[in-house]
Amino acid sequence: MAEQIKKVTLRARDGEVFTIEQDIAKEFGILERIMEEDGFSEFFPVPNVRSAALEKVIQYCRKHLEFRTRAAQHGGGQTDIHNSGDAKAFDDGFVSDLSNNELRELIFAANYLEVKELLDLLSQTIADRIKNKSVEYAREFLGIENDYTTEELNALREKNAWAFEGVDDD
């Protein structure tokens, strides 16, 4: 008789419920740790993550679990999926259509759920998006409030003019 696949139910901050396989739930470092410490549980509230972000995190984890399973079946190791063209193509497509707001929300979700691979991918995506951009663009992108006065900003720009050369158009 085949072993029944255990399911885990997650409830996002906005109330939407997701039922996923235990293997996918273990991709979330926070849930894996809870399951190791407290044993298997069928329900986990995820109060800091909205459903749209949780859905994307689940999608990412499910696909990367598939990549690792496929690599293991073909004699590869954990790191082989990073060399896989399929994984790279998936990751590129996964982040390419994200708006800046979605990207920010997703990075908070990946951090809260402790999905290291996704957090690394999103961090690199943010770095790529703000590379060679103005301070104002980076500040707006990251949601950082400007606490400098106009005079202080002008003095900093004058003193460090080299830092503002070659900046891409926002």
Biotite code that builds the C-alpha atoms (Angstrom):
import biotite.structure as struc

atoms = struc.array([
    struc.Atom([0.000, 0.000, 0.000], chain_id="A", res_id=1, res_name="MET", atom_name="CA", element="C"),
    struc.Atom([1.392, 3.402, -1.001], chain_id="A", res_id=2, res_name="ALA", atom_name="CA", element="C"),
    struc.Atom([2.225, 5.829, 1.761], chain_id="A", res_id=3, res_name="GLU", atom_name="CA", element="C"),
    struc.Atom([-0.197, 8.713, 1.970], chain_id="A", res_id=4, res_name="GLN", atom_name="CA", element="C"),
    struc.Atom([1.407, 12.093, 1.299], chain_id="A", res_id=5, res_name="ILE", atom_name="CA", element="C"),
    struc.Atom([1.073, 14.369, 4.308], chain_id="A", res_id=6, res_name="LYS", atom_name="CA", element="C"),
    struc.Atom([-0.413, 17.779, 3.645], chain_id="A", res_id=7, res_name="LYS", atom_name="CA", element="C"),
    struc.Atom([0.120, 21.056, 5.445], chain_id="A", res_id=8, res_name="VAL", atom_name="CA", element="C"),
    struc.Atom([-2.340, 23.938, 5.453], chain_id="A", res_id=9, res_name="THR", atom_name="CA", element="C"),
    struc.Atom([-1.048, 27.503, 5.530], chain_id="A", res_id=10, res_name="LEU", atom_name="CA", element="C"),
    struc.Atom([-3.193, 30.564, 6.207], chain_id="A", res_id=11, res_name="ARG", atom_name="CA", element="C"),
    struc.Atom([-1.844, 33.845, 4.850], chain_id="A", res_id=12, res_name="ALA", atom_name="CA", element="C"),
    struc.Atom([-2.242, 37.205, 6.565], chain_id="A", res_id=13, res_name="ARG", atom_name="CA", element="C"),
    struc.Atom([-5.273, 38.079, 4.436], chain_id="A", res_id=14, res_name="ASP", atom_name="CA", element="C"),
    struc.Atom([-7.023, 34.792, 5.282], chain_id="A", res_id=15, res_name="GLY", atom_name="CA", element="C"),
    struc.Atom([-6.431, 32.787, 2.106], chain_id="A", res_id=16, res_name="GLU", atom_name="CA", element="C"),
    struc.Atom([-5.651, 29.134, 2.783], chain_id="A", res_id=17, res_name="VAL", atom_name="CA", element="C"),
    struc.Atom([-3.107, 27.018, 0.895], chain_id="A", res_id=18, res_name="PHE", atom_name="CA", element="C"),
    struc.Atom([-2.734, 23.250, 1.212], chain_id="A", res_id=19, res_name="THR", atom_name="CA", element="C"),
    struc.Atom([0.675, 21.946, 0.212], chain_id="A", res_id=20, res_name="ILE", atom_name="CA", element="C"),
    struc.Atom([2.651, 18.735, 0.491], chain_id="A", res_id=21, res_name="GLU", atom_name="CA", element="C"),
    struc.Atom([4.870, 18.347, 3.567], chain_id="A", res_id=22, res_name="GLN", atom_name="CA", element="C"),
    struc.Atom([7.987, 18.197, 1.342], chain_id="A", res_id=23, res_name="ASP", atom_name="CA", element="C"),
    struc.Atom([7.208, 21.668, 0.002], chain_id="A", res_id=24, res_name="ILE", atom_name="CA", element="C"),
    struc.Atom([6.491, 22.979, 3.511], chain_id="A", res_id=25, res_name="ALA", atom_name="CA", element="C"),
    struc.Atom([9.956, 21.743, 4.535], chain_id="A", res_id=26, res_name="LYS", atom_name="CA", element="C"),
    struc.Atom([11.410, 24.107, 1.922], chain_id="A", res_id=27, res_name="GLU", atom_name="CA", element="C"),
    struc.Atom([10.374, 26.886, 4.303], chain_id="A", res_id=28, res_name="PHE", atom_name="CA", element="C"),
    struc.Atom([13.146, 26.921, 6.898], chain_id="A", res_id=29, res_name="GLY", atom_name="CA", element="C"),
    struc.Atom([10.822, 28.237, 9.576], chain_id="A", res_id=30, res_name="ILE", atom_name="CA", element="C"),
    struc.Atom([8.306, 25.408, 9.082], chain_id="A", res_id=31, res_name="LEU", atom_name="CA", element="C"),
    struc.Atom([11.004, 22.750, 8.822], chain_id="A", res_id=32, res_name="GLU", atom_name="CA", element="C"),
    struc.Atom([12.414, 23.881, 12.164], chain_id="A", res_id=33, res_name="ARG", atom_name="CA", element="C"),
    struc.Atom([8.966, 23.931, 13.802], chain_id="A", res_id=34, res_name="ILE", atom_name="CA", element="C"),
    struc.Atom([8.204, 20.441, 12.475], chain_id="A", res_id=35, res_name="MET", atom_name="CA", element="C"),
    struc.Atom([11.538, 19.131, 13.786], chain_id="A", res_id=36, res_name="GLU", atom_name="CA", element="C"),
    struc.Atom([10.990, 20.674, 17.226], chain_id="A", res_id=37, res_name="GLU", atom_name="CA", element="C"),
    struc.Atom([7.255, 20.116, 17.705], chain_id="A", res_id=38, res_name="ASP", atom_name="CA", element="C"),
    struc.Atom([6.519, 17.256, 15.296], chain_id="A", res_id=39, res_name="GLY", atom_name="CA", element="C"),
    struc.Atom([4.274, 17.272, 12.250], chain_id="A", res_id=40, res_name="PHE", atom_name="CA", element="C"),
    struc.Atom([1.416, 19.734, 12.301], chain_id="A", res_id=41, res_name="SER", atom_name="CA", element="C"),
    struc.Atom([-1.284, 20.078, 9.682], chain_id="A", res_id=42, res_name="GLU", atom_name="CA", element="C"),
    struc.Atom([-1.860, 23.820, 10.126], chain_id="A", res_id=43, res_name="PHE", atom_name="CA", element="C"),
    struc.Atom([0.447, 26.824, 10.216], chain_id="A", res_id=44, res_name="PHE", atom_name="CA", element="C"),
    struc.Atom([-0.657, 30.454, 10.267], chain_id="A", res_id=45, res_name="PRO", atom_name="CA", element="C"),
    struc.Atom([1.618, 32.726, 8.244], chain_id="A", res_id=46, res_name="VAL", atom_name="CA", element="C"),
    struc.Atom([0.618, 36.111, 9.702], chain_id="A", res_id=47, res_name="PRO", atom_name="CA", element="C"),
    struc.Atom([3.363, 38.201, 8.081], chain_id="A", res_id=48, res_name="ASN", atom_name="CA", element="C"),
    struc.Atom([2.809, 37.115, 4.474], chain_id="A", res_id=49, res_name="VAL", atom_name="CA", element="C"),
    struc.Atom([0.006, 38.097, 2.116], chain_id="A", res_id=50, res_name="ARG", atom_name="CA", element="C"),
    struc.Atom([-1.524, 35.393, -0.058], chain_id="A", res_id=51, res_name="SER", atom_name="CA", element="C"),
    struc.Atom([-0.126, 36.721, -3.363], chain_id="A", res_id=52, res_name="ALA", atom_name="CA", element="C"),
    struc.Atom([3.429, 36.503, -2.012], chain_id="A", res_id=53, res_name="ALA", atom_name="CA", element="C"),
    struc.Atom([2.818, 33.147, -0.330], chain_id="A", res_id=54, res_name="LEU", atom_name="CA", element="C"),
    struc.Atom([1.507, 31.729, -3.588], chain_id="A", res_id=55, res_name="GLU", atom_name="CA", element="C"),
    struc.Atom([4.690, 32.844, -5.401], chain_id="A", res_id=56, res_name="LYS", atom_name="CA", element="C"),
    struc.Atom([6.937, 31.397, -2.672], chain_id="A", res_id=57, res_name="VAL", atom_name="CA", element="C"),
    struc.Atom([5.081, 28.068, -2.897], chain_id="A", res_id=58, res_name="ILE", atom_name="CA", element="C"),
    struc.Atom([5.433, 28.100, -6.691], chain_id="A", res_id=59, res_name="GLN", atom_name="CA", element="C"),
    struc.Atom([9.184, 28.737, -6.397], chain_id="A", res_id=60, res_name="TYR", atom_name="CA", element="C"),
    struc.Atom([9.700, 26.037, -3.748], chain_id="A", res_id=61, res_name="CYS", atom_name="CA", element="C"),
    struc.Atom([7.656, 23.458, -5.652], chain_id="A", res_id=62, res_name="ARG", atom_name="CA", element="C"),
    struc.Atom([9.660, 24.023, -8.825], chain_id="A", res_id=63, res_name="LYS", atom_name="CA", element="C"),
    struc.Atom([13.040, 23.961, -7.070], chain_id="A", res_id=64, res_name="HIS", atom_name="CA", element="C"),
    struc.Atom([12.079, 20.769, -5.233], chain_id="A", res_id=65, res_name="LEU", atom_name="CA", element="C"),
    struc.Atom([11.316, 19.257, -8.644], chain_id="A", res_id=66, res_name="GLU", atom_name="CA", element="C"),
    struc.Atom([14.722, 20.395, -9.943], chain_id="A", res_id=67, res_name="PHE", atom_name="CA", element="C"),
    struc.Atom([16.525, 18.850, -6.943], chain_id="A", res_id=68, res_name="ARG", atom_name="CA", element="C"),
    struc.Atom([14.550, 15.610, -7.205], chain_id="A", res_id=69, res_name="THR", atom_name="CA", element="C"),
    struc.Atom([15.354, 15.352, -10.912], chain_id="A", res_id=70, res_name="ARG", atom_name="CA", element="C"),
    struc.Atom([19.050, 16.081, -10.269], chain_id="A", res_id=71, res_name="ALA", atom_name="CA", element="C"),
    struc.Atom([19.164, 13.408, -7.533], chain_id="A", res_id=72, res_name="ALA", atom_name="CA", element="C"),
    struc.Atom([17.521, 10.857, -9.841], chain_id="A", res_id=73, res_name="GLN", atom_name="CA", element="C"),
    struc.Atom([20.213, 11.506, -12.424], chain_id="A", res_id=74, res_name="HIS", atom_name="CA", element="C"),
    struc.Atom([23.031, 11.126, -9.919], chain_id="A", res_id=75, res_name="GLY", atom_name="CA", element="C"),
    struc.Atom([23.566, 14.839, -9.364], chain_id="A", res_id=76, res_name="GLY", atom_name="CA", element="C"),
    struc.Atom([23.909, 16.622, -6.072], chain_id="A", res_id=77, res_name="GLY", atom_name="CA", element="C"),
    struc.Atom([22.138, 19.569, -4.472], chain_id="A", res_id=78, res_name="GLN", atom_name="CA", element="C"),
    struc.Atom([24.346, 22.091, -6.246], chain_id="A", res_id=79, res_name="THR", atom_name="CA", element="C"),
    struc.Atom([23.710, 20.590, -9.679], chain_id="A", res_id=80, res_name="ASP", atom_name="CA", element="C"),
    struc.Atom([20.404, 22.430, -10.021], chain_id="A", res_id=81, res_name="ILE", atom_name="CA", element="C"),
    struc.Atom([22.274, 25.735, -9.916], chain_id="A", res_id=82, res_name="HIS", atom_name="CA", element="C"),
    struc.Atom([24.118, 24.635, -13.035], chain_id="A", res_id=83, res_name="ASN", atom_name="CA", element="C"),
    struc.Atom([20.909, 23.479, -14.689], chain_id="A", res_id=84, res_name="SER", atom_name="CA", element="C"),
    struc.Atom([19.692, 25.527, -17.618], chain_id="A", res_id=85, res_name="GLY", atom_name="CA", element="C"),
    struc.Atom([16.122, 24.708, -16.602], chain_id="A", res_id=86, res_name="ASP", atom_name="CA", element="C"),
    struc.Atom([16.578, 26.139, -13.103], chain_id="A", res_id=87, res_name="ALA", atom_name="CA", element="C"),
    struc.Atom([18.296, 29.260, -14.429], chain_id="A", res_id=88, res_name="LYS", atom_name="CA", element="C"),
    struc.Atom([15.560, 29.803, -17.019], chain_id="A", res_id=89, res_name="ALA", atom_name="CA", element="C"),
    struc.Atom([12.867, 29.321, -14.383], chain_id="A", res_id=90, res_name="PHE", atom_name="CA", element="C"),
    struc.Atom([14.553, 31.759, -11.973], chain_id="A", res_id=91, res_name="ASP", atom_name="CA", element="C"),
    struc.Atom([15.008, 34.374, -14.702], chain_id="A", res_id=92, res_name="ASP", atom_name="CA", element="C"),
    struc.Atom([11.362, 34.096, -15.721], chain_id="A", res_id=93, res_name="GLY", atom_name="CA", element="C"),
    struc.Atom([10.211, 34.047, -12.107], chain_id="A", res_id=94, res_name="PHE", atom_name="CA", element="C"),
    struc.Atom([11.710, 37.462, -11.304], chain_id="A", res_id=95, res_name="VAL", atom_name="CA", element="C"),
    struc.Atom([11.464, 39.147, -14.710], chain_id="A", res_id=96, res_name="SER", atom_name="CA", element="C"),
    struc.Atom([7.785, 40.053, -14.491], chain_id="A", res_id=97, res_name="ASP", atom_name="CA", element="C"),
    struc.Atom([7.789, 41.153, -10.855], chain_id="A", res_id=98, res_name="LEU", atom_name="CA", element="C"),
    struc.Atom([7.063, 44.800, -10.197], chain_id="A", res_id=99, res_name="SER", atom_name="CA", element="C"),
    struc.Atom([9.236, 46.566, -7.656], chain_id="A", res_id=100, res_name="ASN", atom_name="CA", element="C"),
    struc.Atom([6.415, 46.344, -5.087], chain_id="A", res_id=101, res_name="ASN", atom_name="CA", element="C"),
    struc.Atom([5.950, 42.623, -5.708], chain_id="A", res_id=102, res_name="GLU", atom_name="CA", element="C"),
    struc.Atom([9.698, 42.095, -5.438], chain_id="A", res_id=103, res_name="LEU", atom_name="CA", element="C"),
    struc.Atom([9.844, 43.907, -2.088], chain_id="A", res_id=104, res_name="ARG", atom_name="CA", element="C"),
    struc.Atom([6.882, 41.968, -0.724], chain_id="A", res_id=105, res_name="GLU", atom_name="CA", element="C"),
    struc.Atom([8.329, 38.694, -1.950], chain_id="A", res_id=106, res_name="LEU", atom_name="CA", element="C"),
    struc.Atom([11.706, 39.339, -0.339], chain_id="A", res_id=107, res_name="ILE", atom_name="CA", element="C"),
    struc.Atom([9.994, 40.016, 2.996], chain_id="A", res_id=108, res_name="PHE", atom_name="CA", element="C"),
    struc.Atom([8.037, 36.756, 2.606], chain_id="A", res_id=109, res_name="ALA", atom_name="CA", element="C"),
    struc.Atom([11.142, 34.731, 1.679], chain_id="A", res_id=110, res_name="ALA", atom_name="CA", element="C"),
    struc.Atom([12.981, 36.205, 4.645], chain_id="A", res_id=111, res_name="ASN", atom_name="CA", element="C"),
    struc.Atom([10.136, 35.498, 7.098], chain_id="A", res_id=112, res_name="TYR", atom_name="CA", element="C"),
    struc.Atom([9.665, 31.942, 5.786], chain_id="A", res_id=113, res_name="LEU", atom_name="CA", element="C"),
    struc.Atom([13.441, 31.379, 5.632], chain_id="A", res_id=114, res_name="GLU", atom_name="CA", element="C"),
    struc.Atom([13.625, 30.275, 2.005], chain_id="A", res_id=115, res_name="VAL", atom_name="CA", element="C"),
    struc.Atom([17.328, 30.951, 1.526], chain_id="A", res_id=116, res_name="LYS", atom_name="CA", element="C"),
    struc.Atom([17.595, 30.124, -2.191], chain_id="A", res_id=117, res_name="GLU", atom_name="CA", element="C"),
    struc.Atom([14.711, 32.444, -3.023], chain_id="A", res_id=118, res_name="LEU", atom_name="CA", element="C"),
    struc.Atom([16.054, 35.141, -0.726], chain_id="A", res_id=119, res_name="LEU", atom_name="CA", element="C"),
    struc.Atom([19.409, 34.965, -2.524], chain_id="A", res_id=120, res_name="ASP", atom_name="CA", element="C"),
    struc.Atom([17.719, 35.204, -5.939], chain_id="A", res_id=121, res_name="LEU", atom_name="CA", element="C"),
    struc.Atom([15.568, 38.161, -4.893], chain_id="A", res_id=122, res_name="LEU", atom_name="CA", element="C"),
    struc.Atom([18.482, 39.964, -3.260], chain_id="A", res_id=123, res_name="SER", atom_name="CA", element="C"),
    struc.Atom([20.499, 39.659, -6.461], chain_id="A", res_id=124, res_name="GLN", atom_name="CA", element="C"),
    struc.Atom([17.507, 40.862, -8.481], chain_id="A", res_id=125, res_name="THR", atom_name="CA", element="C"),
    struc.Atom([17.185, 43.948, -6.284], chain_id="A", res_id=126, res_name="ILE", atom_name="CA", element="C"),
    struc.Atom([20.926, 44.611, -6.568], chain_id="A", res_id=127, res_name="ALA", atom_name="CA", element="C"),
    struc.Atom([20.662, 44.332, -10.355], chain_id="A", res_id=128, res_name="ASP", atom_name="CA", element="C"),
    struc.Atom([17.685, 46.688, -10.463], chain_id="A", res_id=129, res_name="ARG", atom_name="CA", element="C"),
    struc.Atom([19.309, 49.453, -8.427], chain_id="A", res_id=130, res_name="ILE", atom_name="CA", element="C"),
    struc.Atom([22.802, 49.095, -9.901], chain_id="A", res_id=131, res_name="LYS", atom_name="CA", element="C"),
    struc.Atom([23.981, 52.427, -11.380], chain_id="A", res_id=132, res_name="ASN", atom_name="CA", element="C"),
    struc.Atom([20.761, 54.148, -10.364], chain_id="A", res_id=133, res_name="LYS", atom_name="CA", element="C"),
    struc.Atom([20.504, 57.423, -8.528], chain_id="A", res_id=134, res_name="SER", atom_name="CA", element="C"),
    struc.Atom([20.335, 57.668, -4.774], chain_id="A", res_id=135, res_name="VAL", atom_name="CA", element="C"),
    struc.Atom([16.774, 58.910, -5.116], chain_id="A", res_id=136, res_name="GLU", atom_name="CA", element="C"),
    struc.Atom([15.790, 55.865, -7.192], chain_id="A", res_id=137, res_name="TYR", atom_name="CA", element="C"),
    struc.Atom([17.387, 53.442, -4.704], chain_id="A", res_id=138, res_name="ALA", atom_name="CA", element="C"),
    struc.Atom([15.800, 55.275, -1.777], chain_id="A", res_id=139, res_name="ARG", atom_name="CA", element="C"),
    struc.Atom([12.356, 55.118, -3.386], chain_id="A", res_id=140, res_name="GLU", atom_name="CA", element="C"),
    struc.Atom([12.813, 51.504, -4.488], chain_id="A", res_id=141, res_name="PHE", atom_name="CA", element="C"),
    struc.Atom([13.811, 50.400, -0.994], chain_id="A", res_id=142, res_name="LEU", atom_name="CA", element="C"),
    struc.Atom([11.284, 52.635, 0.787], chain_id="A", res_id=143, res_name="GLY", atom_name="CA", element="C"),
    struc.Atom([13.929, 54.614, 2.636], chain_id="A", res_id=144, res_name="ILE", atom_name="CA", element="C"),
    struc.Atom([12.901, 58.041, 3.877], chain_id="A", res_id=145, res_name="GLU", atom_name="CA", element="C"),
    struc.Atom([15.234, 60.935, 3.055], chain_id="A", res_id=146, res_name="ASN", atom_name="CA", element="C"),
    struc.Atom([16.235, 62.534, 6.333], chain_id="A", res_id=147, res_name="ASP", atom_name="CA", element="C"),
    struc.Atom([18.751, 64.989, 4.856], chain_id="A", res_id=148, res_name="TYR", atom_name="CA", element="C"),
    struc.Atom([17.997, 68.660, 4.378], chain_id="A", res_id=149, res_name="THR", atom_name="CA", element="C"),
    struc.Atom([18.478, 70.174, 0.937], chain_id="A", res_id=150, res_name="THR", atom_name="CA", element="C"),
    struc.Atom([21.621, 71.906, 2.158], chain_id="A", res_id=151, res_name="GLU", atom_name="CA", element="C"),
    struc.Atom([23.074, 68.655, 3.532], chain_id="A", res_id=152, res_name="GLU", atom_name="CA", element="C"),
    struc.Atom([22.297, 66.846, 0.275], chain_id="A", res_id=153, res_name="LEU", atom_name="CA", element="C"),
    struc.Atom([23.938, 69.558, -1.813], chain_id="A", res_id=154, res_name="ASN", atom_name="CA", element="C"),
    struc.Atom([27.039, 69.505, 0.405], chain_id="A", res_id=155, res_name="ALA", atom_name="CA", element="C"),
    struc.Atom([27.305, 65.721, 0.128], chain_id="A", res_id=156, res_name="LEU", atom_name="CA", element="C"),
    struc.Atom([26.853, 65.837, -3.645], chain_id="A", res_id=157, res_name="ARG", atom_name="CA", element="C"),
    struc.Atom([29.543, 68.501, -3.955], chain_id="A", res_id=158, res_name="GLU", atom_name="CA", element="C"),
    struc.Atom([31.975, 66.692, -1.661], chain_id="A", res_id=159, res_name="LYS", atom_name="CA", element="C"),
    struc.Atom([31.396, 63.303, -3.342], chain_id="A", res_id=160, res_name="ASN", atom_name="CA", element="C"),
    struc.Atom([30.717, 64.336, -6.933], chain_id="A", res_id=161, res_name="ALA", atom_name="CA", element="C"),
    struc.Atom([32.524, 61.236, -8.212], chain_id="A", res_id=162, res_name="TRP", atom_name="CA", element="C"),
    struc.Atom([29.781, 59.039, -6.728], chain_id="A", res_id=163, res_name="ALA", atom_name="CA", element="C"),
    struc.Atom([27.151, 60.660, -8.919], chain_id="A", res_id=164, res_name="PHE", atom_name="CA", element="C"),
    struc.Atom([29.010, 60.303, -12.222], chain_id="A", res_id=165, res_name="GLU", atom_name="CA", element="C"),
    struc.Atom([27.850, 57.703, -14.736], chain_id="A", res_id=166, res_name="GLY", atom_name="CA", element="C"),
    struc.Atom([24.537, 57.069, -13.041], chain_id="A", res_id=167, res_name="VAL", atom_name="CA", element="C"),
    struc.Atom([21.893, 55.557, -15.340], chain_id="A", res_id=168, res_name="ASP", atom_name="CA", element="C"),
    struc.Atom([18.636, 57.333, -16.009], chain_id="A", res_id=169, res_name="ASP", atom_name="CA", element="C"),
    struc.Atom([15.998, 56.256, -13.545], chain_id="A", res_id=170, res_name="ASP", atom_name="CA", element="C"),
])
